[in-house]
Amino acid sequence: MFPERLRALRKGQQLTLEELARAINKDSPTDKEHESTGSQIGNWERGIRTPNYIEIQRLAKFFDATMDYLTGLSENNTYDLARLFISDKTLQFNGQDLSSKDRYEIYQLISGYVHGRSNAPHDQGPRTEQGELDL
């Protein structure tokens, strides 16, 4: 399970093996003992070798996933967007950092959409007119 999830996460962010190695090494510049290489990560993805606890922890931190998800102990990797928007993590959209104001406005848009959708009538069939949000 771990090799497939690691490969999917890496390819989902369109990273090469070397780019991923540099990125996770950058997060722990003083830990030379556990420095990763592209070929090492390739071996993990092919199931030839298994990373140790510290390496899995660094991967989980980089991909913002749980260690349980990476190792296959949990199937669900759910994120609460509201918590993400109020966290201290840097958020980007198409490679551009979102300011605090951007984050708040996007949060408000999503909140309004979800609230309006939950109050909208649920009829069958395709809609031909634009609906209104109850904000």
C-alpha positions in Angstrom: 0.0 0.0 0.0 2.8 2.5 0.9 4.5 2.3 -2.5 1.3 3.1 -4.4 0.3 5.9 -2.1 3.7 7.5 -2.2 3.8 7.3 -6.0 0.3 8.8 -6.3 1.0 11.7 -3.9 4.3 12.5 -5.7 2.8 12.3 -9.2 -0.2 14.2 -8.0 2.1 17.1 -7.3 4.0 16.6 -10.5 7.3 16.0 -8.7 10.3 14.0 -10.0 12.0 11.7 -7.6 14.9 14.1 -7.2 12.5 17.1 -6.6 10.8 15.2 -3.8 14.1 14.2 -2.3 15.3 17.8 -2.3 12.0 19.0 -0.8 11.9 16.6 2.1 15.6 17.2 2.8 15.0 20.9 2.9 12.5 20.4 5.7 15.2 18.8 7.9 18.5 20.5 6.9 20.3 19.4 10.1 19.4 15.7 9.8 22.1 14.5 7.4 21.7 10.9 8.7 18.3 10.6 7.2 18.9 12.5 4.0 16.9 11.0 1.1 17.9 10.6 -2.5 15.8 10.2 -5.7 17.0 6.7 -6.2 16.1 5.8 -2.6 12.6 7.2 -3.1 12.3 5.2 -6.3 13.2 2.1 -4.4 10.4 2.9 -1.9 7.9 3.4 -4.7 8.9 0.0 -6.2 8.7 -1.7 -2.9 12.3 -2.7 -3.0 13.2 -0.9 0.2 11.1 0.4 3.1 11.6 3.8 4.6 12.2 4.1 8.4 9.9 5.9 10.8 11.7 9.3 10.4 11.5 9.1 6.6 7.8 8.3 6.7 7.2 11.1 9.1 9.0 13.6 6.8 7.0 12.4 3.8 3.7 12.7 5.8 4.7 16.2 6.8 5.6 17.2 3.3 2.4 15.8 1.7 0.3 17.0 4.6 -1.0 13.4 5.1 -1.0 11.2 8.1 1.5 8.4 8.6 -1.4 6.0 8.9 -2.6 7.0 5.5 0.8 6.6 3.9 1.3 3.2 5.4 -2.2 2.0 4.6 -3.5 1.8 8.2 -6.3 4.2 7.3 -8.3 4.6 4.1 -9.6 8.0 4.7 -7.5 11.1 4.2 -10.1 13.7 4.8 -9.4 17.4 5.3 -11.6 20.0 6.9 -11.2 23.1 4.7 -12.4 25.4 7.4 -9.5 24.2 9.7 -7.1 24.5 6.8 -8.1 28.1 6.1 -7.5 29.1 9.7 -4.3 27.2 10.1 -0.9 28.8 9.9 0.0 26.8 6.8 0.9 28.7 3.7 -1.9 28.2 1.2 -1.4 28.5 -2.6 -3.6 28.5 -5.6 -2.0 27.8 -8.9 1.4 28.5 -7.4 0.5 31.9 -5.9 0.4 32.4 -2.1 -2.9 33.4 -0.7 -2.9 36.4 1.7 -4.9 36.4 4.9 -7.6 38.5 3.2 -7.7 36.0 0.3 -8.1 33.1 2.7 -10.9 34.8 4.6 -12.8 35.7 1.4 -12.4 32.2 0.0 -13.6 30.8 3.3 -16.6 33.1 3.2 -17.4 32.0 -0.4 -17.2 28.3 0.4 -19.2 28.8 3.6 -21.9 30.7 1.6 -22.0 28.0 -1.1 -22.3 25.1 1.4 -24.9 26.9 3.4 -26.9 27.9 0.3 -26.7 24.5 -1.2 -28.0 22.8 2.0 -31.0 25.2 2.0 -31.7 24.8 -1.8 -34.7 22.7 -2.9 -33.6 19.3 -4.1 -35.7 18.5 -7.2 -35.0 15.8 -9.7 -33.7 16.5 -13.2 -31.4 19.1 -14.7 -31.7 22.7 -13.8 -32.3 25.2 -16.6 -32.2 28.3 -14.5 -29.6 29.8 -12.2 -30.3 29.1 -8.5 -30.1 31.6 -5.7 -28.0 31.2 -2.6 -29.6 31.9 0.8 -26.8 33.9 2.4 
